[in-house]
């Protein structure tokens, strides 16, 4: 499930969909602060910042809205930036190298599970640093609809029926089909529109 098998925060239960699966989680815990979390699910990235007295802030980034993830790993620190299509940026400077690598790979795996074409990570390694970039294709085509919704392809069916009508008329005009055949097939195609 997650980073080190740690128990996930209760606040997460309020935002997870009933059939949404947590694939990976990473937690930052400073001595006096409440923890900060990055949770990778099969549908989105969830950032959870727990506060004192039961308060918290949650930001979710669905994979369809994700644009790019850039991770810069230095000797002493890392910079993990998640950029959403609407220019929103989530900057996480608290992950160590192993956490950052594992998190970006978990996101890549989650995207690859729903993407028709594979998503790749570009890595540039220097003497003292590494930079990882995951850029989602502009049009992410997925195998499944988010939140279990049914995807309907009505516009394509209408366009297909219109195209068939044009071809049918051409066949009729050329004399390849009789007026009766034309009228019968035309009625069937009009029902599809």
N, CA, C and O of each residue as an XYZ file, in Angstrom:
772
protein
N       0.812     -1.181      0.000
C       0.000      0.000      0.000
C       0.853      1.241      0.000
O       0.853      1.980     -0.984
N       1.573      1.495      1.058
C       2.223      2.791      1.142
C       3.671      2.715      1.489
O       4.289      1.650      1.492
N       4.208      3.899      1.787
C       5.615      4.093      2.081
C       6.183      3.031      2.989
O       6.897      2.142      2.524
N       5.887      3.098      4.268
C       6.470      2.158      5.216
C       5.381      1.390      5.951
O       5.578      0.958      7.087
N       4.229      1.219      5.300
C       3.135      0.505      5.934
C       2.515      1.285      7.077
O       1.893      0.700      7.963
N       2.679      2.605      7.067
C       2.141      3.428      8.131
C       0.631      3.529      8.012
O       0.068      3.444      6.920
N      -0.006      3.712      9.146
C      -1.451      3.874      9.170
C      -1.804      5.233      8.569
O      -1.247      6.262      8.951
N      -2.740      5.214      7.621
C      -3.145      6.450      6.951
C      -4.022      7.301      7.873
O      -4.709      6.762      8.742
N      -4.005      8.618      7.692
C      -4.787      9.497      8.552
C      -6.294      9.337      8.338
O      -6.745      9.009      7.240
N      -7.063      9.573      9.401
C      -8.516      9.429      9.342
C      -9.151     10.445      8.401
O     -10.181     10.160      7.790
N      -8.554     11.620      8.277
C      -9.106     12.657      7.405
C      -9.174     12.169      5.954
O     -10.012     12.637      5.184
N      -8.316     11.252      5.586
C      -8.286     10.728      4.230
C      -9.579      9.997      3.883
O     -10.017     10.012      2.732
N     -10.188      9.360      4.880
C     -11.436      8.623      4.664
C     -12.540      9.526      4.113
O     -13.430      9.056      3.404
N     -12.486     10.813      4.434
C     -13.533     11.742      4.009
C     -13.443     12.108      2.537
O     -14.433     12.558      1.961
N     -12.286     11.929      1.911
C     -12.136     12.315      0.502
C     -11.995     11.132     -0.448
O     -12.164     11.293     -1.656
N     -11.690      9.956      0.072
C     -11.547      8.794     -0.796
C     -12.912      8.314     -1.284
O     -13.867      8.240     -0.510
N     -12.994      7.992     -2.569
C     -14.202      7.396     -3.142
C     -14.301      5.964     -2.612
O     -13.284      5.377     -2.244
N     -15.510      5.393     -2.568
C     -15.663      4.046     -2.010
C     -14.762      2.979     -2.649
O     -14.260      2.105     -1.942
N     -14.550      3.032     -3.968
C     -13.728      2.013     -4.620
C     -12.351      2.528     -5.034
O     -11.669      1.888     -5.835
N     -11.935      3.674     -4.499
C     -10.619      4.243     -4.811
C      -9.555      3.519     -3.978
O      -9.732      3.302     -2.780
N      -8.451      3.151     -4.631
C      -7.396      2.409     -3.937
C      -6.173      3.280     -3.703
O      -5.726      3.990     -4.603
N      -5.635      3.223     -2.491
C      -4.388      3.913     -2.173
C      -3.255      3.005     -2.630
O      -3.170      1.845     -2.227
N      -2.376      3.556     -3.490
C      -1.264      2.776     -4.029
C       0.048      3.035     -3.300
O       0.893      2.147     -3.185
N       0.208      4.269     -2.807
C       1.460      4.644     -2.148
C       1.199      5.860     -1.261
O       0.358      6.702     -1.577
N       1.914      5.940     -0.170
C       1.821      7.128      0.682
C       3.188      7.436      1.268
O       3.995      6.541      1.521
N       3.427      8.722      1.478
C       4.659      9.160      2.114
C       4.283     10.253      3.115
O       3.402     11.075      2.861
N       4.970     10.242      4.251
C       4.618     11.137      5.349
C       5.842     11.902      5.822
O       6.937     11.352      5.938
N       5.625     13.197      6.094
C       6.677     14.011      6.710
C       6.245     14.265      8.141
O       5.133     14.730      8.394
N       7.112     13.964      9.054
C       6.803     14.202     10.460
C       7.969     14.934     11.089
O       9.047     14.373     11.285
N       7.733     16.198     11.403
C       8.737     16.957     12.161
C       8.403     16.791     13.643
O       7.293     16.385     13.990
N       9.332     17.096     14.490
C       9.176     16.808     15.924
C       7.918     17.416     16.547
O       7.203     16.706     17.254
N       7.620     18.679     16.319
C       6.465     19.301     16.961
C       5.281     19.508     16.024
O       4.182     19.832     16.474
N       5.498     19.325     14.738
C       4.430     19.539     13.766
C       3.571     18.301     13.604
O       4.000     17.183     13.891
N       2.347     18.519     13.138
C       1.510     17.410     12.698
C       2.039     16.990     11.329
O       2.635     17.809     10.630
N       1.835     15.738     10.930
C       2.424     15.274      9.665
C       1.779     15.865      8.415
O       0.629     16.304      8.420
N       2.563     15.856      7.356
C       2.106     16.194      6.011
C       2.197     14.895      5.216
O       3.122     14.106      5.412
N       1.240     14.674      4.320
C       1.166     13.436      3.563
C       1.052     13.706      2.068
O       0.465     14.706      1.654
N       1.614     12.813      1.263
C       1.313     12.729     -0.154
C       0.818     11.298     -0.353
O       1.517     10.330     -0.054
N      -0.408     11.194     -0.867
C      -1.033      9.894     -1.076
C      -1.307      9.734     -2.571
O      -1.931     10.594     -3.192
N      -0.840      8.638     -3.133
C      -1.045      8.337     -4.540
C      -2.115      7.256     -4.608
O      -1.953      6.169     -4.054
N      -3.217      7.572     -5.299
C      -4.286      6.581     -5.461
C      -4.351      6.163     -6.922
O      -3.562      6.624     -7.747
N      -5.283      5.302     -7.227
C      -5.462      4.880     -8.613
C      -6.151      5.949     -9.460
O      -6.320      5.757    -10.665
N      -6.560      7.091     -8.846
C      -7.263      8.149     -9.573
C      -6.634      9.529     -9.477
O      -6.849     10.374    -10.346
N      -5.847      9.765     -8.407
C      -5.361     11.115     -8.171
C      -4.229     11.138     -7.152
O      -3.880     10.127     -6.541
N      -3.671     12.340     -6.995
C      -2.668     12.602     -5.964
C      -3.374     13.432     -4.897
O      -4.071     14.398     -5.208
N      -3.188     13.049     -3.653
C      -3.817     13.772     -2.551
C      -2.718     14.298     -1.639
O      -1.852     13.545     -1.193
N      -2.765     15.612     -1.363
C      -1.838     16.214     -0.405
C      -2.662     16.544      0.837
O      -3.682     17.227      0.750
N      -2.218     16.060      1.982
C      -2.930     16.264      3.243
C      -1.967     16.874      4.251
O      -0.925     16.298      4.564
N      -2.333     18.044      4.753
C      -1.539     18.752      5.753
C      -2.354     18.761      7.043
O      -3.306     19.529      7.182
N      -1.969     17.897      7.985
C      -2.689     17.822      9.257
C      -2.270     18.983     10.154
O      -1.101     19.370     10.184
N      -3.232     19.527     10.876
C      -2.998     20.652     11.784
C      -3.363     20.207     13.209
O      -3.883     19.111     13.416
N      -3.086     21.060     14.157
C      -3.448     20.729     15.539
C      -4.955     20.872     15.731
O      -5.629     21.524     14.934
N      -5.467     20.273     16.770
C      -6.881     20.304     17.147
C      -7.790     19.700     16.076
O      -8.928     20.139     15.907
N      -7.292     18.698     15.354
C      -8.113     17.984     14.382
C      -8.344     18.702     13.059
O      -9.107     18.221     12.221
N      -7.696     19.843     12.861
C      -7.863     20.568     11.597
C      -6.931     19.979     10.546
O      -5.942     19.323     10.874
N      -7.257     20.222      9.286
C      -6.391     19.763      8.195
C      -6.748     20.499      6.913
O      -7.818     21.096      6.793
N      -5.818     20.442      5.952
C      -6.040     20.971      4.605
C      -5.764     19.843      3.632
O      -4.801     19.091      3.786
N      -6.629     19.733      2.618
C      -6.463     18.690      1.607
C      -6.507     19.338      0.232
O      -7.351     20.193     -0.037
N      -5.598     18.927     -0.628
C      -5.603     19.339     -2.030
C      -5.521     18.057     -2.843
O      -4.637     17.229     -2.622
N      -6.450     17.894     -3.793
C      -6.420     16.711     -4.639
C      -6.142     17.128     -6.083
O      -6.640     18.151     -6.554
N      -5.352     16.331     -6.765
C      -5.023     16.586     -8.164
C      -5.369     15.326     -8.956
O      -4.619     14.350     -8.935
N      -6.507     15.348     -9.654
C      -6.865     14.189    -10.486
C      -5.857     14.032    -11.620
O      -5.319     15.023    -12.115
N      -5.602     12.799    -12.031
C      -4.615     12.568    -13.082
C      -4.974     13.275    -14.385
O      -4.084     13.642    -15.152
N      -6.274     13.471    -14.646
C      -6.669     14.167    -15.868
C      -6.226     15.626    -15.844
O      -6.030     16.222    -16.903
N      -6.064     16.215    -14.657
C      -5.669     17.624    -14.530
C      -4.169     17.802    -14.318
O      -3.666     18.925    -14.348
N      -3.462     16.710    -14.105
C      -2.019     16.768    -13.882
C      -1.311     17.172    -15.169
O      -1.631     16.660    -16.242
N      -0.357     18.082    -15.067
C       0.414     18.470    -16.249
C       1.837     17.951    -16.186
O       2.313     17.320    -17.129
N       2.526     18.217    -15.066
C       3.942     17.862    -14.983
C       4.349     17.695    -13.516
O       3.805     18.341    -12.621
N       5.309     16.817    -13.307
C       5.953     16.683    -11.999
C       7.445     16.833    -12.242
O       8.018     16.168    -13.105
N       8.067     17.716    -11.468
C       9.512     17.921    -11.552
C      10.104     17.651    -10.180
O       9.651     18.196     -9.174
N      11.117     16.809    -10.155
C      11.790     16.484     -8.898
C      13.268     16.791     -9.065
O      13.926     16.256     -9.957
N      13.789     17.662     -8.196
C      15.222     17.983     -8.203
C      15.812     17.428     -6.914
O      15.410     17.802     -5.812
N      16.765     16.534     -7.077
C      17.403     15.890     -5.932
C      18.831     16.385     -5.817
O      19.651     16.165     -6.708
N      19.120     17.056     -4.713
C      20.472     17.540     -4.464
C      21.145     16.688     -3.413
O      20.626     15.647     -3.010
N      22.303     17.137     -2.973
C      23.046     16.396     -1.946
C      22.293     16.428     -0.621
O      22.165     15.406      0.053
N      21.793     17.611     -0.251
C      21.171     17.783      1.060
C      19.640     17.822      1.028
O      18.993     17.533      2.035
N      19.070     18.172     -0.102
C      17.623     18.361     -0.103
C      17.011     17.948     -1.439
O      17.710     17.631     -2.402
N      15.681     17.965     -1.456
C      14.970     17.683     -2.696
C      13.877     18.731     -2.876
O      13.440     19.362     -1.913
N      13.449     18.903     -4.105
C      12.371     19.822     -4.419
C      11.405     19.045     -5.306
O      11.767     18.649     -6.414
N      10.197     18.826     -4.838
C       9.198     18.018     -5.537
C       8.054     18.951     -5.903
O       7.358     19.448     -5.018
N       7.847     19.201     -7.208
C       6.824     20.157     -7.645
C       5.823     19.445     -8.546
O       6.188     18.838     -9.553
N       4.555     19.533     -8.160
C       3.461     18.976     -8.950
C       2.727     20.157     -9.565
O       2.252     21.039     -8.850
N       2.634     20.175    -10.894
C       1.971     21.274    -11.603
C       0.695     20.755    -12.231
O       0.688     19.755    -12.950
N      -0.395     21.468    -11.937
C      -1.697     21.131    -12.488
C      -1.947     21.978    -13.734
O      -1.308     23.017    -13.898
N      -2.856     21.564    -14.614
C      -3.138     22.278    -15.859
C      -3.551     23.733    -15.651
O      -3.264     24.580    -16.497
N      -4.216     24.031    -14.548
C      -4.685     25.400    -14.295
C      -3.616     26.285    -13.661
O      -3.932     27.307    -13.052
N      -2.365     25.894    -13.803
C      -1.207     26.637    -13.292
C      -0.992     26.485    -11.782
O      -0.032     27.044    -11.252
N      -1.860     25.744    -11.069
C      -1.644     25.507     -9.649
C      -0.392     24.657     -9.488
O      -0.196     23.679    -10.210
N       0.460     25.040     -8.526
C       1.679     24.277     -8.242
C       1.685     23.883     -6.770
O       1.375     24.687     -5.892
N       2.040     22.637     -6.526
C       2.200     22.136     -5.173
C       3.684     21.820     -5.005
O       4.211     20.924     -5.664
N       4.353     22.556     -4.122
C       5.800     22.392     -3.927
C       6.030     21.695     -2.582
O       5.572     22.155     -1.535
N       6.748     20.580     -2.644
C       7.049     19.786     -1.451
C       8.560     19.668     -1.336
O       9.180     18.946     -2.117
N       9.157     20.353     -0.390
C      10.610     20.316     -0.237
C      11.069     19.426      0.882
O      12.237     19.477      1.268
N      10.184     18.606      1.418
C      10.529     17.840      2.606
C      10.838     16.368      2.353
O      11.218     15.663      3.288
N      10.691     15.887      1.143
C      10.959     14.467      0.889
C      12.453     14.222      0.737
O      13.173     15.046      0.174
N      12.912     13.086      1.243
C      14.302     12.715      0.972
C      14.364     12.052     -0.410
O      13.332     11.843     -1.048
N      15.562     11.728     -0.862
C      15.739     11.202     -2.225
C      14.926      9.933     -2.476
O      14.270      9.803     -3.510
N      14.974      9.008     -1.533
C      14.273      7.738     -1.708
C      12.768      7.950     -1.768
O      12.085      7.338     -2.591
N      12.246      8.816     -0.898
C      10.810      9.105     -0.904
C      10.389      9.768     -2.216
O       9.357      9.422     -2.791
N      11.193     10.718     -2.683
C      10.873     11.426     -3.923
C      10.869     10.469     -5.115
O       9.959     10.508     -5.943
N      11.879      9.617     -5.200
C      11.946      8.640     -6.301
C      10.754      7.687     -6.250
O      10.106      7.430     -7.265
N      10.478      7.169     -5.060
C       9.370      6.216     -4.910
C       8.029      6.878     -5.236
O       7.158      6.247     -5.835
N       7.857      8.139     -4.849
C       6.600      8.843     -5.098
C       6.387      9.085     -6.585
O       5.300      8.822     -7.099
N       7.404      9.580     -7.288
C       7.231      9.844     -8.723
C       7.041      8.540     -9.494
O       6.302      8.513    -10.478
N       7.688      7.467     -9.068
C       7.487      6.175     -9.722
C       6.087      5.622     -9.458
O       5.490      5.002    -10.338
N       5.562      5.842     -8.251
C       4.199      5.408     -7.931
C       3.183      6.161     -8.791
O       2.205      5.576     -9.255
N       3.417      7.458     -9.003
C       2.529      8.265     -9.852
C       2.618      7.782    -11.298
O       1.597      7.655    -11.974
N       3.830      7.513    -11.773
C       4.020      6.998    -13.138
C       3.275      5.674    -13.304
O       2.585      5.474    -14.303
N       3.411      4.775    -12.338
C       2.734      3.477    -12.416
C       1.217      3.640    -12.413
O       0.514      2.936    -13.139
N       0.709      4.568    -11.596
C      -0.730      4.811    -11.541
C      -1.232      5.362    -12.870
O      -2.291      4.957    -13.351
N      -0.481      6.280    -13.464
C      -0.859      6.826    -14.775
C      -0.795      5.743    -15.855
O      -1.680      5.661    -16.706
N       0.237      4.925    -15.819
C       0.372      3.859    -16.815
C      -0.753      2.830    -16.701
O      -1.115      2.197    -17.693
N      -1.303      2.660    -15.508
C      -2.401      1.710    -15.320
C      -3.676      2.176    -16.010
O      -4.512      1.350    -16.377
N      -3.843      3.496    -16.195
C      -5.063      4.001    -16.835
C      -4.818      4.596    -18.212
O      -5.771      4.796    -18.965
N      -3.572      4.885    -18.564
C      -3.277      5.526    -19.849
C      -3.184      4.492    -20.957
O      -2.708      3.377    -20.740
N      -3.638      4.864    -22.134
C      -3.531      3.970    -23.277
C      -2.076      3.915    -23.746
O      -1.551      2.841    -24.041
N      -1.429      5.090    -23.812
C      -0.024      5.128    -24.177
C       0.813      5.298    -22.913
O       0.412      6.038    -22.015
N       1.965      4.633    -22.819
C       2.770      4.714    -21.607
C       3.304      6.120    -21.333
O       3.652      6.871    -22.244
N       3.352      6.439    -20.060
C       3.897      7.711    -19.600
C       5.345      7.440    -19.221
O       5.643      6.397    -18.639
N       6.245      8.354    -19.538
C       7.649      8.115    -19.229
C       8.192      9.205    -18.319
O       7.606     10.277    -18.169
N       9.317      8.895    -17.728
C      10.017      9.843    -16.866
C      11.362     10.134    -17.523
O      12.059      9.225    -17.973
N      11.709     11.405    -17.570
C      13.001     11.824    -18.103
C      13.909     12.113    -16.908
O      13.510     12.822    -15.985
N      15.118     11.574    -16.921
C      16.053     11.757    -15.802
C      17.355     12.363    -16.328
O      17.919     11.894    -17.316
N      17.820     13.419    -15.646
C      19.118     14.031    -15.940
C      19.949     13.928    -14.666
O      19.613     14.525    -13.643
N      21.035     13.164    -14.738
C      21.872     12.969    -13.553
C      23.178     13.721    -13.740
O      23.894     13.540    -14.725
N      23.466     14.571    -12.761
C      24.731     15.293    -12.737
C      25.639     14.702    -11.683
O      25.348     13.641    -11.131
N      26.743     15.383    -11.398
C      27.681     14.898    -10.381
C      27.074     14.929     -8.986
O      27.252     13.992     -8.208
N      26.366     15.990     -8.670
C      25.823     16.131     -7.313
C      24.307     16.261     -7.284
O      23.732     16.501     -6.222
N      23.656     16.110     -8.417
C      22.201     16.280     -8.424
C      21.547     15.430     -9.509
O      22.199     14.935    -10.429
N      20.240     15.283     -9.364
C      19.429     14.604    -10.359
C      18.182     15.436    -10.574
O      17.699     16.098     -9.655
N      17.659     15.400    -11.806
C      16.372     16.038    -12.061
C      15.499     15.038    -12.803
O      15.884     14.514    -13.848
N      14.320     14.780    -12.252
C      13.364     13.862    -12.838
C      12.173     14.678    -13.313
O      11.700     15.557    -12.593
N      11.679     14.396    -14.524
C      10.501     15.095    -15.036
C       9.524     14.080    -15.600
O       9.870     13.259    -16.450
N       8.305     14.156    -15.113
C       7.210     13.363    -15.650
C       6.245     14.366    -16.264
O       5.718     15.234    -15.568
N       6.015     14.249    -17.554
C       5.088     15.166    -18.219
C       3.991     14.343    -18.858
O       4.236     13.493    -19.713
N       2.776     14.620    -18.420
C       1.627     13.903    -18.959
C       1.337     14.409    -20.366
O       1.407     15.614    -20.608
N       1.013     13.515    -21.299
C       0.638     13.985    -22.637
C      -0.527     14.966    -22.549
O      -1.354     14.868    -21.642
N      -0.596     15.910    -23.487
C      -1.646     16.935    -23.461
C      -3.028     16.326    -23.363
O      -3.863     16.812    -22.600
N      -3.285     15.280    -24.113
C      -4.577     14.606    -24.069
C      -4.357     13.217    -23.483
O      -3.993     12.288    -24.205
N      -4.573     13.073    -22.196
C      -4.428     11.762    -21.565
C      -5.672     10.949    -21.884
O      -6.771     11.276    -21.436
N      -5.494      9.899    -22.654
C      -6.591      9.010    -22.973
C      -6.521      7.868    -21.980
O      -5.489      7.210    -21.850
N      -7.618      7.633    -21.281
C      -7.608      6.602    -20.255
C      -8.504      5.436    -20.621
O      -9.426      5.561    -21.427
N      -8.212      4.305    -20.012
C      -8.999      3.097    -20.228
C     -10.256      3.097    -19.375
O     -11.240      2.440    -19.718
N     -10.231      3.825    -18.272
C     -11.372      3.845    -17.358
C     -11.799      5.270    -17.093
O     -10.996      6.200    -17.172
N     -13.069      5.430    -16.779
C     -13.587      6.752    -16.434
C     -13.350      6.998    -14.958
O     -13.418      6.051    -14.174
N     -13.071      8.242    -14.536
C     -12.896      8.517    -13.129
C     -14.182      8.288    -12.360
O     -15.273      8.495    -12.893
N     -14.063      7.863    -11.120
C     -15.182      7.648    -10.205
C     -16.201      6.654    -10.753
O     -17.379      6.709    -10.399
N     -15.746      5.740    -11.623
C     -16.614      4.681    -12.105
C     -17.711      5.132    -13.053
O     -18.675      4.394    -13.259
N     -17.599      6.314    -13.635
C     -18.622      6.806    -14.551
C     -18.515      6.082    -15.886
O     -17.433      5.661    -16.295
N     -19.644      5.945    -16.553
C     -19.681      5.301    -17.864
C     -19.342      6.341    -18.924
O     -19.884      7.446    -18.919
N     -18.458      5.986    -19.817
C     -18.098      6.880    -20.913
C     -19.008      6.566    -22.089
O     -19.086      5.420    -22.533
N     -19.694      7.579    -22.589
C     -20.562      7.392    -23.739
C     -19.900      8.005    -24.956
O     -19.280      9.065    -24.869
N     -20.030      7.345    -26.078
C     -19.399      7.807    -27.307
C     -20.444      8.214    -28.333
O     -20.295      7.904    -29.515
N     -21.496      8.900    -27.909
C     -22.564      9.306    -28.806
C     -22.101     10.203    -29.945
O     -22.479      9.938    -31.085
N     -21.303     11.252    -29.714
C     -20.906     12.110    -30.825
C     -20.236     11.341    -31.959
O     -20.477     11.634    -33.130
N     -19.414     10.380    -31.631
C     -18.748      9.594    -32.663
C     -19.765      8.778    -33.448
O     -19.641      8.646    -34.666
N     -20.769      8.228    -32.770
C     -21.796      7.445    -33.443
C     -22.591      8.324    -34.402
O     -22.926      7.892    -35.506
N     -22.897      9.565    -33.986
C     -23.644     10.486    -34.847
C     -22.822     10.833    -36.087
O     -23.339     10.838    -37.203
N     -21.534     11.124    -35.880
C     -20.671     11.449    -37.010
C     -20.574     10.265    -37.961
O     -20.588     10.443    -39.179
N     -20.476      9.064    -37.417
C     -20.380      7.864    -38.222
C     -21.649      7.686    -39.057
O     -21.565      7.364    -40.242
N     -22.823      7.893    -38.454
C     -24.088      7.756    -39.166
C     -24.206      8.809    -40.278
O     -24.698      8.513    -41.367
N     -23.753     10.032    -39.999
C     -23.793     11.081    -41.016
C     -22.883     10.743    -42.194
O     -23.238     10.965    -43.351
N     -21.728     10.214    -41.888
C     -20.785      9.813    -42.931
C     -21.378      8.693    -43.794
O     -21.240      8.692    -45.017
N     -22.042      7.741    -43.127
C     -22.670      6.648    -43.864
C     -23.809      7.157    -44.747
O     -24.020      6.653    -45.850
N     -24.542      8.161    -44.255
C     -25.616      8.753    -45.056
C     -25.065      9.375    -46.340
O     -25.640      9.218    -47.417
N     -23.944     10.082    -46.206
C     -23.321     10.697    -47.385
C     -22.907      9.633    -48.401
O     -23.137      9.784    -49.601
N     -22.296      8.557    -47.906
C     -21.864      7.480    -48.799
C     -23.063      6.784    -49.440
O     -23.021      6.411    -50.613
N     -24.119      6.616    -48.670
C     -25.332      6.003    -49.190
C     -25.909      6.839    -50.323
O     -26.322      6.298    -51.349
N     -25.940      8.152    -50.141
C     -26.464      9.059    -51.175
C     -25.592      8.984    -52.433
O     -26.111      9.007    -53.549
N     -24.297      8.896    -52.258
C     -23.393      8.773    -53.402
C     -23.671      7.490    -54.179
O     -23.690      7.493    -55.410
N     -23.889      6.383    -53.445
C     -24.197      5.106    -54.107
C     -25.513      5.205    -54.885
O     -25.627      4.697    -56.001
N     -26.492      5.861    -54.285
C     -27.800      6.038    -54.937
C     -27.662      6.887    -56.199
O     -28.214      6.558    -57.249
N     -26.902      8.005    -56.074
C     -26.711      8.901    -57.221
C     -25.973      8.201    -58.376
O     -26.216      8.490    -59.547
N     -25.075      7.283    -58.026
C     -24.328      6.549    -59.060
C     -25.172      5.441    -59.675
O     -24.791      4.868    -60.696
N     -26.316      5.133    -59.065
C     -27.177      4.058    -59.575
C     -26.779      2.694    -59.062
O     -27.236      1.679    -59.589
N     -25.931      2.645    -58.038
C     -25.457      1.365    -57.504
C     -26.526      0.674    -56.660
O     -26.493     -0.546    -56.499
N     -27.482      1.449    -56.115
C     -28.574      0.852    -55.332
C     -29.910      1.401    -55.829
O     -29.979      2.493    -56.393
N     -30.957      0.629    -55.608
C     -32.296      1.017    -56.067
C     -32.900      2.068    -55.131
O     -32.431      2.233    -54.005
N     -33.935      2.779    -55.587
C     -34.598      3.755    -54.708
C     -35.155      3.113    -53.441
O     -35.135      3.732    -52.377
N     -35.652      1.881    -53.540
C     -36.201      1.185    -52.360
C     -35.080      0.883    -51.345
O     -35.244      1.114    -50.147
N     -33.939      0.363    -51.841
C     -32.794      0.076    -50.957
C     -32.293      1.364    -50.291
O     -31.994      1.391    -49.098
N     -32.211      2.419    -51.092
C     -31.748      3.710    -50.562
C     -32.649      4.185    -49.432
O     -32.167      4.574    -48.368
N     -33.971      4.154    -49.665
C     -34.928      4.655    -48.670
C     -34.888      3.816    -47.393
O     -34.962      4.362    -46.292
N     -34.771      2.498    -47.530
C     -34.722      1.589    -46.367
C     -33.471      1.864    -45.510
O     -33.563      1.996    -44.290
N     -32.337      1.944    -46.152
C     -31.078      2.169    -45.422
C     -31.007      3.588    -44.855
O     -30.461      3.796    -43.772
N     -31.556      4.561    -45.580
C     -31.563      5.950    -45.114
C     -32.353      6.078    -43.807
O     -31.923      6.768    -42.882
N     -33.519      5.405    -43.735
C     -34.359      5.452    -42.519
C     -33.596      4.871    -41.325
O     -33.628      5.431    -40.229
N     -32.906      3.735    -41.545
C     -32.147      3.085    -40.463
C     -31.036      4.010    -39.949
O     -30.821      4.118    -38.742
N     -30.336      4.672    -40.870
C     -29.254      5.573    -40.481
C     -29.780      6.811    -39.764
O     -29.153      7.302    -38.825
N     -30.928      7.313    -40.204
C     -31.522      8.490    -39.540
C     -31.926      8.186    -38.087
O     -31.900      9.072    -37.233
N     -32.294      6.939    -37.820
C     -32.637      6.539    -36.450
C     -31.423      6.603    -35.521
O     -31.577      6.784    -34.314
N     -30.239      6.458    -36.068
C     -29.006      6.474    -35.267
C     -28.565      7.885    -34.884
O     -27.725      8.063    -34.003
N     -29.132      8.874    -35.546
C     -28.711     10.259    -35.297
C     -29.523     10.869    -34.177
O     -29.312     12.029    -33.823
